[in-house]
Amino acid sequence: MKKFYAIAAAAMTALSMNAQLYVVGAGEGLAWEPTDPMVVELENGAYTFEINDLTQFQISTELGDWDTFNTAKYMPTAALTEENLGTAVELALGGEGNISTPWKGDYKVVVAGDLSTITLTTDTPKPDPNAAKEIYLRGGMNEWGSPAEWMFSHKEGNDYYFVCKDATMIPAGTSLKIADADWNVYNYGANGPITIDDESWWNYNDQDSLMTEDFEGTVYITLPEEERGELTVLFKSGVFENSAVETIAVANGEAEYFNLQGVRVANPAQGLYIVRQGGVVTKQVIR
């Protein structure tokens, strides 16, 4: 009996000494730096923190490099979804990947002091599912960023396209993905060489795609109906999508500017535009 009490006392002492939770991720004030994470103190029996523009994060009770951080990393046993917002979801030690929020927003996160559950709440409305999505080609050609000139144009429904030509030609040997700006809802790779002129299906959070030859043409994608389902992808070489501006006449070879919905803009301000000049249609960013 004395031995049992000694073990219990030691466990309680260890718990009291580790009254901090370490958080890394994508959100305001967060970074993917396990050696310099957000530190959350244990108060009133829980670890509570609020983060704006939160999309993904990880939590751990160990501070250090990734190997150290991952030894005490906790993950929910079920995905955090719209249906379980405000409900405590069970946590378990270990697991792969990140904790993803149902959508990008301002969240309050409550982790039980014994690390048994996690609860998310938010006042950020769910995005309109019918609104056009901001999706990019991201890779070695743009330092894995999401600049406006690499954003897909919306055709209709779940169909999008991107024209690769001139400044947006993709050189052979380039690794890339199709993703949103936060690597959250859309983050797709081919896990190997890209198939040219044949439709293929890319998986969420799969490995990078590799361009094996210089590519000029149009990339067509169809977003999945279900969250993080397969993405339909077609790299069509030598074909340049004109979309909504293809029937608009051009006089004297002068440049005409259109927004991404195909509406002509007489005096374009800063932003991304479709430009047609002399029968050639390109995307241009005015800064």
Contacts in CASP RR format, 6 or more apart in sequence:
PFRMAT RR
TARGET T0000
AUTHOR 0000-0000-0000
METHOD contacts of the structure
MODEL  1
MKKFYAIAAAAMTALSMNAQLYVVGAGEGLAWEPTDPMVVELENGAYTFE
INDLTQFQISTELGDWDTFNTAKYMPTAALTEENLGTAVELALGGEGNIS
TPWKGDYKVVVAGDLSTITLTTDTPKPDPNAAKEIYLRGGMNEWGSPAEW
MFSHKEGNDYYFVCKDATMIPAGTSLKIADADWNVYNYGANGPITIDDES
WWNYNDQDSLMTEDFEGTVYITLPEEERGELTVLFKSGVFENSAVETIAV
ANGEAEYFNLQGVRVANPAQGLYIVRQGGVVTKQVIR
18 61 0 8 1.000
19 41 0 8 1.000
19 42 0 8 1.000
20 39 0 8 1.000
20 40 0 8 1.000
20 41 0 8 1.000
20 42 0 8 1.000
20 61 0 8 1.000
20 63 0 8 1.000
21 39 0 8 1.000
21 40 0 8 1.000
21 42 0 8 1.000
21 47 0 8 1.000
21 59 0 8 1.000
21 60 0 8 1.000
21 61 0 8 1.000
21 111 0 8 1.000
22 34 0 8 1.000
22 37 0 8 1.000
22 38 0 8 1.000
22 39 0 8 1.000
22 40 0 8 1.000
22 59 0 8 1.000
22 60 0 8 1.000
22 61 0 8 1.000
22 62 0 8 1.000
22 63 0 8 1.000
22 69 0 8 1.000
23 30 0 8 1.000
23 37 0 8 1.000
23 38 0 8 1.000
23 39 0 8 1.000
23 40 0 8 1.000
23 49 0 8 1.000
23 57 0 8 1.000
23 58 0 8 1.000
23 59 0 8 1.000
24 30 0 8 1.000
24 31 0 8 1.000
24 32 0 8 1.000
24 33 0 8 1.000
24 34 0 8 1.000
24 37 0 8 1.000
24 38 0 8 1.000
24 57 0 8 1.000
24 58 0 8 1.000
24 69 0 8 1.000
25 31 0 8 1.000
25 32 0 8 1.000
25 56 0 8 1.000
25 57 0 8 1.000
25 58 0 8 1.000
25 98 0 8 1.000
26 32 0 8 1.000
26 54 0 8 1.000
26 55 0 8 1.000
26 56 0 8 1.000
26 57 0 8 1.000
26 182 0 8 1.000
26 183 0 8 1.000
26 184 0 8 1.000
27 51 0 8 1.000
27 52 0 8 1.000
27 53 0 8 1.000
27 54 0 8 1.000
27 55 0 8 1.000
27 57 0 8 1.000
28 51 0 8 1.000
28 52 0 8 1.000
28 53 0 8 1.000
28 54 0 8 1.000
29 38 0 8 1.000
29 51 0 8 1.000
30 38 0 8 1.000
30 51 0 8 1.000
30 54 0 8 1.000
30 57 0 8 1.000
31 37 0 8 1.000
34 60 0 8 1.000
34 63 0 8 1.000
34 64 0 8 1.000
34 65 0 8 1.000
34 66 0 8 1.000
34 68 0 8 1.000
34 69 0 8 1.000
35 63 0 8 1.000
35 64 0 8 1.000
35 65 0 8 1.000
37 60 0 8 1.000
37 63 0 8 1.000
37 69 0 8 1.000
38 49 0 8 1.000
38 51 0 8 1.000
40 47 0 8 1.000
40 48 0 8 1.000
40 49 0 8 1.000
40 111 0 8 1.000
41 47 0 8 1.000
42 113 0 8 1.000
45 112 0 8 1.000
45 113 0 8 1.000
46 110 0 8 1.000
46 111 0 8 1.000
46 112 0 8 1.000
46 113 0 8 1.000
47 59 0 8 1.000
47 110 0 8 1.000
47 111 0 8 1.000
47 112 0 8 1.000
47 113 0 8 1.000
48 108 0 8 1.000
48 109 0 8 1.000
48 110 0 8 1.000
48 111 0 8 1.000
49 108 0 8 1.000
49 109 0 8 1.000
50 106 0 8 1.000
50 107 0 8 1.000
50 108 0 8 1.000
50 109 0 8 1.000
51 57 0 8 1.000
51 106 0 8 1.000
51 107 0 8 1.000
51 109 0 8 1.000
52 105 0 8 1.000
52 106 0 8 1.000
53 104 0 8 1.000
53 105 0 8 1.000
53 106 0 8 1.000
54 101 0 8 1.000
54 104 0 8 1.000
54 105 0 8 1.000
54 106 0 8 1.000
54 107 0 8 1.000
54 109 0 8 1.000
55 100 0 8 1.000
55 101 0 8 1.000
55 104 0 8 1.000
55 105 0 8 1.000
55 182 0 8 1.000
55 183 0 8 1.000
55 184 0 8 1.000
56 98 0 8 1.000
56 99 0 8 1.000
56 100 0 8 1.000
56 101 0 8 1.000
56 182 0 8 1.000
56 183 0 8 1.000
56 184 0 8 1.000
57 98 0 8 1.000
57 99 0 8 1.000
57 109 0 8 1.000
58 69 0 8 1.000
58 73 0 8 1.000
58 97 0 8 1.000
58 98 0 8 1.000
58 99 0 8 1.000
59 73 0 8 1.000
59 74 0 8 1.000
59 99 0 8 1.000
59 111 0 8 1.000
59 118 0 8 1.000
60 69 0 8 1.000
60 70 0 8 1.000
60 71 0 8 1.000
60 72 0 8 1.000
60 73 0 8 1.000
60 74 0 8 1.000
61 72 0 8 1.000
61 74 0 8 1.000
61 115 0 8 1.000
62 68 0 8 1.000
62 69 0 8 1.000
62 71 0 8 1.000
62 72 0 8 1.000
63 69 0 8 1.000
70 94 0 8 1.000
72 93 0 8 1.000
73 93 0 8 1.000
73 94 0 8 1.000
73 95 0 8 1.000
74 91 0 8 1.000
74 92 0 8 1.000
74 93 0 8 1.000
74 94 0 8 1.000
74 111 0 8 1.000
74 115 0 8 1.000
74 118 0 8 1.000
75 91 0 8 1.000
75 92 0 8 1.000
75 94 0 8 1.000
75 95 0 8 1.000
75 96 0 8 1.000
75 97 0 8 1.000
75 99 0 8 1.000
76 89 0 8 1.000
76 90 0 8 1.000
76 91 0 8 1.000
76 92 0 8 1.000
76 99 0 8 1.000
76 118 0 8 1.000
77 89 0 8 1.000
77 90 0 8 1.000
77 91 0 8 1.000
77 92 0 8 1.000
78 84 0 8 1.000
78 89 0 8 1.000
78 90 0 8 1.000
79 100 0 8 1.000
80 89 0 8 1.000
80 99 0 8 1.000
80 100 0 8 1.000
80 101 0 8 1.000
80 102 0 8 1.000
80 118 0 8 1.000
80 120 0 8 1.000
81 102 0 8 1.000
82 102 0 8 1.000
82 126 0 8 1.000
85 102 0 8 1.000
85 120 0 8 1.000
85 121 0 8 1.000
85 122 0 8 1.000
86 119 0 8 1.000
86 120 0 8 1.000
86 121 0 8 1.000
87 119 0 8 1.000
88 112 0 8 1.000
88 117 0 8 1.000
88 118 0 8 1.000
88 119 0 8 1.000
89 117 0 8 1.000
89 118 0 8 1.000
89 119 0 8 1.000
90 116 0 8 1.000
90 117 0 8 1.000
91 111 0 8 1.000
91 112 0 8 1.000
91 115 0 8 1.000
91 116 0 8 1.000
91 117 0 8 1.000
91 118 0 8 1.000
93 115 0 8 1.000
97 205 0 8 1.000
99 118 0 8 1.000
100 184 0 8 1.000
101 107 0 8 1.000
101 120 0 8 1.000
101 122 0 8 1.000
101 184 0 8 1.000
102 120 0 8 1.000
102 122 0 8 1.000
102 126 0 8 1.000
103 124 0 8 1.000
103 126 0 8 1.000
103 127 0 8 1.000
103 185 0 8 1.000
104 124 0 8 1.000
104 127 0 8 1.000
104 182 0 8 1.000
104 184 0 8 1.000
105 122 0 8 1.000
105 124 0 8 1.000
106 122 0 8 1.000
106 123 0 8 1.000
106 124 0 8 1.000
107 120 0 8 1.000
107 121 0 8 1.000
107 122 0 8 1.000
107 124 0 8 1.000
108 120 0 8 1.000
108 121 0 8 1.000
108 122 0 8 1.000
109 118 0 8 1.000
109 119 0 8 1.000
109 120 0 8 1.000
110 118 0 8 1.000
110 119 0 8 1.000
110 121 0 8 1.000
111 117 0 8 1.000
111 118 0 8 1.000
111 119 0 8 1.000
112 118 0 8 1.000
130 157 0 8 1.000
132 154 0 8 1.000
132 260 0 8 1.000
133 154 0 8 1.000
133 160 0 8 1.000
133 180 0 8 1.000
133 185 0 8 1.000
133 186 0 8 1.000
133 223 0 8 1.000
134 146 0 8 1.000
134 151 0 8 1.000
134 180 0 8 1.000
134 181 0 8 1.000
135 151 0 8 1.000
135 152 0 8 1.000
135 160 0 8 1.000
135 178 0 8 1.000
135 179 0 8 1.000
135 180 0 8 1.000
135 186 0 8 1.000
135 221 0 8 1.000
135 223 0 8 1.000
136 145 0 8 1.000
136 146 0 8 1.000
136 147 0 8 1.000
136 150 0 8 1.000
136 151 0 8 1.000
136 152 0 8 1.000
136 178 0 8 1.000
136 179 0 8 1.000
136 180 0 8 1.000
136 181 0 8 1.000
137 150 0 8 1.000
137 152 0 8 1.000
137 162 0 8 1.000
137 164 0 8 1.000
137 170 0 8 1.000
137 176 0 8 1.000
137 177 0 8 1.000
137 178 0 8 1.000
137 219 0 8 1.000
138 144 0 8 1.000
138 145 0 8 1.000
138 146 0 8 1.000
138 150 0 8 1.000
138 176 0 8 1.000
138 177 0 8 1.000
138 178 0 8 1.000
138 179 0 8 1.000
139 145 0 8 1.000
139 174 0 8 1.000
139 175 0 8 1.000
139 176 0 8 1.000
139 177 0 8 1.000
139 208 0 8 1.000
140 174 0 8 1.000
140 175 0 8 1.000
140 176 0 8 1.000
141 150 0 8 1.000
141 168 0 8 1.000
141 170 0 8 1.000
141 171 0 8 1.000
141 174 0 8 1.000
141 176 0 8 1.000
142 150 0 8 1.000
146 179 0 8 1.000
146 180 0 8 1.000
146 181 0 8 1.000
147 285 0 8 1.000
148 271 0 8 1.000
148 272 0 8 1.000
148 285 0 8 1.000
149 167 0 8 1.000
149 168 0 8 1.000
149 272 0 8 1.000
149 283 0 8 1.000
149 284 0 8 1.000
149 285 0 8 1.000
150 162 0 8 1.000
150 168 0 8 1.000
151 162 0 8 1.000
151 272 0 8 1.000
152 160 0 8 1.000
152 161 0 8 1.000
152 162 0 8 1.000
152 219 0 8 1.000
152 221 0 8 1.000
153 160 0 8 1.000
153 161 0 8 1.000
153 162 0 8 1.000
153 241 0 8 1.000
153 243 0 8 1.000
153 260 0 8 1.000
153 274 0 8 1.000
153 283 0 8 1.000
154 160 0 8 1.000
154 260 0 8 1.000
154 261 0 8 1.000
155 161 0 8 1.000
155 243 0 8 1.000
158 222 0 8 1.000
158 223 0 8 1.000
158 224 0 8 1.000
158 225 0 8 1.000
159 220 0 8 1.000
159 221 0 8 1.000
159 222 0 8 1.000
160 220 0 8 1.000
160 221 0 8 1.000
160 222 0 8 1.000
160 223 0 8 1.000
161 218 0 8 1.000
161 219 0 8 1.000
161 220 0 8 1.000
161 221 0 8 1.000
161 241 0 8 1.000
161 243 0 8 1.000
162 168 0 8 1.000
162 218 0 8 1.000
162 219 0 8 1.000
163 217 0 8 1.000
163 218 0 8 1.000
163 240 0 8 1.000
163 241 0 8 1.000
163 281 0 8 1.000
163 282 0 8 1.000
163 283 0 8 1.000
164 170 0 8 1.000
164 215 0 8 1.000
164 216 0 8 1.000
164 217 0 8 1.000
164 218 0 8 1.000
164 219 0 8 1.000
165 216 0 8 1.000
165 217 0 8 1.000
165 240 0 8 1.000
165 282 0 8 1.000
166 282 0 8 1.000
168 283 0 8 1.000
169 214 0 8 1.000
169 215 0 8 1.000
169 216 0 8 1.000
170 176 0 8 1.000
170 211 0 8 1.000
170 214 0 8 1.000
170 215 0 8 1.000
171 211 0 8 1.000
171 214 0 8 1.000
172 211 0 8 1.000
172 212 0 8 1.000
172 213 0 8 1.000
172 214 0 8 1.000
172 215 0 8 1.000
173 210 0 8 1.000
173 211 0 8 1.000
173 212 0 8 1.000
174 210 0 8 1.000
174 211 0 8 1.000
175 208 0 8 1.000
175 209 0 8 1.000
175 210 0 8 1.000
175 211 0 8 1.000
176 208 0 8 1.000
176 209 0 8 1.000
176 211 0 8 1.000
177 187 0 8 1.000
177 188 0 8 1.000
177 189 0 8 1.000
177 208 0 8 1.000
177 209 0 8 1.000
178 186 0 8 1.000
178 188 0 8 1.000
178 189 0 8 1.000
178 202 0 8 1.000
178 209 0 8 1.000
178 219 0 8 1.000
178 221 0 8 1.000
178 231 0 8 1.000
178 233 0 8 1.000
179 186 0 8 1.000
179 187 0 8 1.000
179 188 0 8 1.000
180 186 0 8 1.000
180 187 0 8 1.000
185 227 0 8 1.000
185 228 0 8 1.000
186 204 0 8 1.000
186 223 0 8 1.000
186 231 0 8 1.000
187 204 0 8 1.000
187 205 0 8 1.000
188 202 0 8 1.000
188 203 0 8 1.000
188 204 0 8 1.000
188 205 0 8 1.000
188 206 0 8 1.000
188 231 0 8 1.000
188 233 0 8 1.000
189 202 0 8 1.000
189 203 0 8 1.000
189 206 0 8 1.000
189 207 0 8 1.000
189 208 0 8 1.000
189 209 0 8 1.000
190 200 0 8 1.000
190 202 0 8 1.000
190 206 0 8 1.000
190 207 0 8 1.000
190 208 0 8 1.000
190 209 0 8 1.000
190 210 0 8 1.000
190 233 0 8 1.000
191 203 0 8 1.000
191 206 0 8 1.000
191 207 0 8 1.000
191 208 0 8 1.000
191 209 0 8 1.000
192 207 0 8 1.000
192 208 0 8 1.000
192 209 0 8 1.000
192 210 0 8 1.000
193 209 0 8 1.000
193 210 0 8 1.000
193 212 0 8 1.000
194 200 0 8 1.000
194 209 0 8 1.000
194 210 0 8 1.000
194 211 0 8 1.000
194 212 0 8 1.000
194 215 0 8 1.000
194 235 0 8 1.000
195 235 0 8 1.000
196 213 0 8 1.000
196 215 0 8 1.000
196 235 0 8 1.000
196 237 0 8 1.000
197 234 0 8 1.000
197 235 0 8 1.000
197 236 0 8 1.000
197 237 0 8 1.000
198 234 0 8 1.000
199 232 0 8 1.000
199 233 0 8 1.000
199 234 0 8 1.000
200 232 0 8 1.000
200 233 0 8 1.000
200 234 0 8 1.000
201 230 0 8 1.000
201 231 0 8 1.000
201 232 0 8 1.000
201 233 0 8 1.000
202 209 0 8 1.000
202 230 0 8 1.000
202 231 0 8 1.000
202 233 0 8 1.000
203 229 0 8 1.000
203 230 0 8 1.000
203 231 0 8 1.000
204 228 0 8 1.000
204 229 0 8 1.000
204 231 0 8 1.000
205 228 0 8 1.000
215 235 0 8 1.000
215 237 0 8 1.000
216 237 0 8 1.000
216 238 0 8 1.000
217 235 0 8 1.000
217 236 0 8 1.000
217 237 0 8 1.000
217 238 0 8 1.000
217 239 0 8 1.000
217 240 0 8 1.000
218 236 0 8 1.000
218 238 0 8 1.000
218 239 0 8 1.000
218 240 0 8 1.000
218 241 0 8 1.000
219 233 0 8 1.000
219 234 0 8 1.000
219 235 0 8 1.000
219 236 0 8 1.000
220 233 0 8 1.000
220 234 0 8 1.000
220 236 0 8 1.000
220 241 0 8 1.000
221 231 0 8 1.000
221 232 0 8 1.000
221 233 0 8 1.000
221 234 0 8 1.000
222 231 0 8 1.000
222 232 0 8 1.000
223 231 0 8 1.000
224 230 0 8 1.000
224 231 0 8 1.000
224 232 0 8 1.000
240 281 0 8 1.000
242 276 0 8 1.000
242 281 0 8 1.000
243 262 0 8 1.000
243 274 0 8 1.000
244 258 0 8 1.000
244 261 0 8 1.000
244 262 0 8 1.000
244 274 0 8 1.000
245 256 0 8 1.000
245 258 0 8 1.000
245 262 0 8 1.000
245 274 0 8 1.000
245 276 0 8 1.000
245 281 0 8 1.000
246 281 0 8 1.000
248 256 0 8 1.000
248 258 0 8 1.000
248 264 0 8 1.000
248 276 0 8 1.000
250 256 0 8 1.000
250 276 0 8 1.000
250 277 0 8 1.000
250 278 0 8 1.000
250 279 0 8 1.000
253 277 0 8 1.000
253 278 0 8 1.000
253 279 0 8 1.000
254 277 0 8 1.000
255 275 0 8 1.000
255 276 0 8 1.000
255 277 0 8 1.000
256 264 0 8 1.000
256 275 0 8 1.000
256 276 0 8 1.000
256 277 0 8 1.000
257 264 0 8 1.000
257 265 0 8 1.000
257 266 0 8 1.000
257 268 0 8 1.000
257 273 0 8 1.000
257 274 0 8 1.000
257 275 0 8 1.000
258 264 0 8 1.000
258 265 0 8 1.000
258 273 0 8 1.000
258 274 0 8 1.000
258 275 0 8 1.000
258 276 0 8 1.000
259 265 0 8 1.000
259 273 0 8 1.000
259 274 0 8 1.000
260 272 0 8 1.000
260 273 0 8 1.000
260 274 0 8 1.000
262 274 0 8 1.000
265 273 0 8 1.000
268 286 0 8 1.000
269 286 0 8 1.000
270 286 0 8 1.000
270 287 0 8 1.000
271 285 0 8 1.000
271 286 0 8 1.000
271 287 0 8 1.000
272 283 0 8 1.000
272 284 0 8 1.000
272 285 0 8 1.000
273 283 0 8 1.000
273 284 0 8 1.000
273 285 0 8 1.000
273 286 0 8 1.000
274 281 0 8 1.000
274 282 0 8 1.000
274 283 0 8 1.000
275 281 0 8 1.000
275 282 0 8 1.000
275 283 0 8 1.000
275 284 0 8 1.000
END
